[in-house]
């Protein structure tokens, strides 16, 4: 069973024959790997609860208007307008919490929305293509909808935020695990062999997932296979299916 929420090393994605939670009918199997994009998060600063969306930004509206003081005087047809606030910016996020985990995600998001904000605001973090800095927001309203006739566990949502300020510049999250080539390592493998070994973790790595972790490209899974032919052949899985096969825990693979 994959942990919730999925960690950065979990082999989740549209390439799997089943869902993130090993359920064939779970539409969340179409969620792509986390490392391909940044998911939005909502948290209560400085150390309150945090929610991370299971998928990326689907629908978003950004609107704003200056705060105006309008004065109308008797006998004068032209109003006198003063700008008292440059911009009252609002965001509305819309989308779907898909699959068998939809209800669990809804409850998790509501818990953060209803949490007490000691600093008077929440922190909304979006992909850098939308906002390069964290947004300090107030939650204006929210809505979750599960229409009649829908027999899945998915929930549609919409949330409106009012921005009150901006925070620190976002940094790209770092992957976990040991570096492929540790700094200071001088030991060289014998010619024709490799001293780099990847040990499969509990939860089920696939060859494609291992290739993504060690090479940065899941399509290079055949290279791992070619260096471990005898070991992987003993699993009795056809080569065409092996790239998606969840490997046994503790399997040591040369790469």
JOGIVEN-V709282 format. One record per residue. N is the residue number from 0. PSI is psi in whole degrees, -180 to 180 (* if undefined). Layout:
n=N psi=PSI
n=N psi=PSI
This chain:
n=0 psi=127
n=1 psi=140
n=2 psi=160
n=3 psi=130
n=4 psi=159
n=5 psi=138
n=6 psi=170
n=7 psi=-21
n=8 psi=-4
n=9 psi=140
n=10 psi=79
n=11 psi=157
n=12 psi=176
n=13 psi=-10
n=14 psi=-10
n=15 psi=145
n=16 psi=-16
n=17 psi=179
n=18 psi=178
n=19 psi=-34
n=20 psi=30
n=21 psi=30
n=22 psi=121
n=23 psi=-32
n=24 psi=6
n=25 psi=113
n=26 psi=-11
n=27 psi=-5
n=28 psi=-15
n=29 psi=-1
n=30 psi=130
n=31 psi=167
n=32 psi=144
n=33 psi=-37
n=34 psi=-13
n=35 psi=-15
n=36 psi=169
n=37 psi=128
n=38 psi=146
n=39 psi=150
n=40 psi=153
n=41 psi=126
n=42 psi=162
n=43 psi=113
n=44 psi=157
n=45 psi=-23
n=46 psi=33
n=47 psi=-171
n=48 psi=158
n=49 psi=143
n=50 psi=135
n=51 psi=127
n=52 psi=143
n=53 psi=-19
n=54 psi=177
n=55 psi=-174
n=56 psi=126
n=57 psi=-66
n=58 psi=136
n=59 psi=139
n=60 psi=137
n=61 psi=121
n=62 psi=161
n=63 psi=161
n=64 psi=141
n=65 psi=150
n=66 psi=122
n=67 psi=141
n=68 psi=112
n=69 psi=126
n=70 psi=126
n=71 psi=125
n=72 psi=144
n=73 psi=133
n=74 psi=0
n=75 psi=121
n=76 psi=-15
n=77 psi=120
n=78 psi=154
n=79 psi=122
n=80 psi=132
n=81 psi=138
n=82 psi=114
n=83 psi=-16
n=84 psi=131
n=85 psi=-43
n=86 psi=126
n=87 psi=91
n=88 psi=139
n=89 psi=147
n=90 psi=144
n=91 psi=123
n=92 psi=136
n=93 psi=147
n=94 psi=-158
n=95 psi=137
n=96 psi=99
n=97 psi=160
n=98 psi=-166
n=99 psi=-19
n=100 psi=9
n=101 psi=-46
n=102 psi=-39
n=103 psi=-40
n=104 psi=-40
n=105 psi=-47
n=106 psi=-39
n=107 psi=-39
n=108 psi=-42
n=109 psi=-37
n=110 psi=-39
n=111 psi=-39
n=112 psi=-40
n=113 psi=-6
n=114 psi=150
n=115 psi=129
n=116 psi=99
n=117 psi=-26
n=118 psi=-3
n=119 psi=7
n=120 psi=166
n=121 psi=162
n=122 psi=120
n=123 psi=121
n=124 psi=126
n=125 psi=165
n=126 psi=147
n=127 psi=-22
n=128 psi=-18
n=129 psi=-56
n=130 psi=128
n=131 psi=-13
n=132 psi=157
n=133 psi=145
n=134 psi=128
n=135 psi=122
n=136 psi=158
n=137 psi=138
n=138 psi=116
n=139 psi=-51
n=140 psi=163
n=141 psi=158
n=142 psi=133
n=143 psi=136
n=144 psi=129
n=145 psi=96
n=146 psi=156
n=147 psi=147
n=148 psi=-8
n=149 psi=112
n=150 psi=17
n=151 psi=179
n=152 psi=12
n=153 psi=149
n=154 psi=133
n=155 psi=147
n=156 psi=158
n=157 psi=136
n=158 psi=133
n=159 psi=133
n=160 psi=146
n=161 psi=122
n=162 psi=135
n=163 psi=-11
n=164 psi=-178
n=165 psi=152
n=166 psi=-149
n=167 psi=157
n=168 psi=138
n=169 psi=148
n=170 psi=150
n=171 psi=128
n=172 psi=144
n=173 psi=145
n=174 psi=160
n=175 psi=169
n=176 psi=166
n=177 psi=148
n=178 psi=149
n=179 psi=-42
n=180 psi=89
n=181 psi=140
n=182 psi=135
n=183 psi=-5
n=184 psi=122
n=185 psi=-9
n=186 psi=129
n=187 psi=142
n=188 psi=158
n=189 psi=153
n=190 psi=131
n=191 psi=-5
n=192 psi=169
n=193 psi=139
n=194 psi=10
n=195 psi=123
n=196 psi=133
n=197 psi=129
n=198 psi=124
n=199 psi=144
n=200 psi=164
n=201 psi=133
n=202 psi=-17
n=203 psi=89
n=204 psi=148
n=205 psi=167
n=206 psi=-38
n=207 psi=-40
n=208 psi=-41
n=209 psi=-42
n=210 psi=-36
n=211 psi=-39
n=212 psi=-42
n=213 psi=-29
n=214 psi=-18
n=215 psi=13
n=216 psi=111
n=217 psi=-22
n=218 psi=-10
n=219 psi=19
n=220 psi=-28
n=221 psi=-30
n=222 psi=-40
n=223 psi=-41
n=224 psi=-45
n=225 psi=-27
n=226 psi=-4
n=227 psi=38
n=228 psi=-48
n=229 psi=-45
n=230 psi=-47
n=231 psi=-29
n=232 psi=-28
n=233 psi=-13
n=234 psi=-18
n=235 psi=28
n=236 psi=130
n=237 psi=144
n=238 psi=-37
n=239 psi=-26
n=240 psi=-14
n=241 psi=-34
n=242 psi=-25
n=243 psi=-3
n=244 psi=131
n=245 psi=119
n=246 psi=153
n=247 psi=153
n=248 psi=138
n=249 psi=12
n=250 psi=128
n=251 psi=118
n=252 psi=129
n=253 psi=146
n=254 psi=*
